[in-house]
Amino acid sequence: MCIHGDKDIVVNLKNSYELYKKVANKKKNIHPVLYENKGHHPFITYESEQLQNKLSNGLGLLGENEPAYDLKNNYFETYILDEQVINDVLKFLND
């Protein structure tokens, strides 16, 4: 299973597909899955990824100059799992 988010700003979709094709030539039980409205971390909700990006911007990790995101009360909001993606992966692993 090769998972990619259509809003990924880290890995280009074309590069992900090229990697998939190389692996698919060697492994027959792999297939690509493209999730809409997902970024680089499709296992978490899009809202969580936006908060992670805001945090990274505040730390200067993405080259943005934005005030740091306050994690004191909202740390767990940055890593809320997307149940649909997790279920899809579990189904794939169990098939």
N, C-alpha and C positions, 0 to 999 in steps of 0.2 A: 504494500500500500504506500503510495507516494502522495503525500498530502501537501497542498499549497493553497494559500489564501490569495484571492484576486486583488487584495489591497496591500500586498507585501511590498514594503519599501526597501527591504534588505536584500532579498534574493529575487532576481528577475524571473518572471514566469517562463520565459524562453529558456533560461539556463536550467531551471528546474525540469522542464520537459526534456531537454537534451540529456540530463542525468538519468531521467526515467528511461529513455530509450536505450541508453547504454546498459543499464541494469536489466531491463526487460529482455534484452538479447540473451542474458545468462540465466535469468530466473523467470519461470513461466507463471508463477503465482503472484505477480505484482501488477497493480493497475493504478493509474493516476486518479486522484480525487481533487477537484478544485472546489473550494468553498467560497461562496459569495460573501462579501462584506467581512472578510477575514484578513488579518495582516500576517505578520511573520510568525506569530504564535497562534495557530488556529485552534489549539486546545483550550484556550481561554476565550472569554467573551470579548467582543470587539470593544466594549466599554472599558474592560480591564486593560486591554492593550493600549487604548488611548491614554489611560492614566499612567501606564508604564512609559509611554512615549513622553508624556508631560514631565515625568520624573527625570528621564534621560535628558530632555531638553534643559531642565533646570540645572543639571550637573554638567552641561556642556558636552554630553556624549554624542549628540546628533548635530552639533554645530549651531544649535539655536541658542539665542540669548533670552531665555524666559525665566521668570522667577521659579525657584525650586518648588516642587509640589510637596505639600505638607503631609507626611506619612504618619504622623503621630496617632491619628484616629482612624486612618483609612488604609492601613497597610494591606489588610486582607482583600480589599476591593480591587487591588492590582493583580490578583491571581484567582479570579472566579472561573472555574472550569465550565466549558461549554458542554452540557450534557449530551447534545446530539452528536458532536464530534467524538466524544469519549465512547458513546454507544456504538457508533459506526466502527471505530477501531476495535472494540471488544468483539463485535460481530465478525469482523474480518479475521481476527485471531482465532475465533472459535469455529470458523467454517473450514 
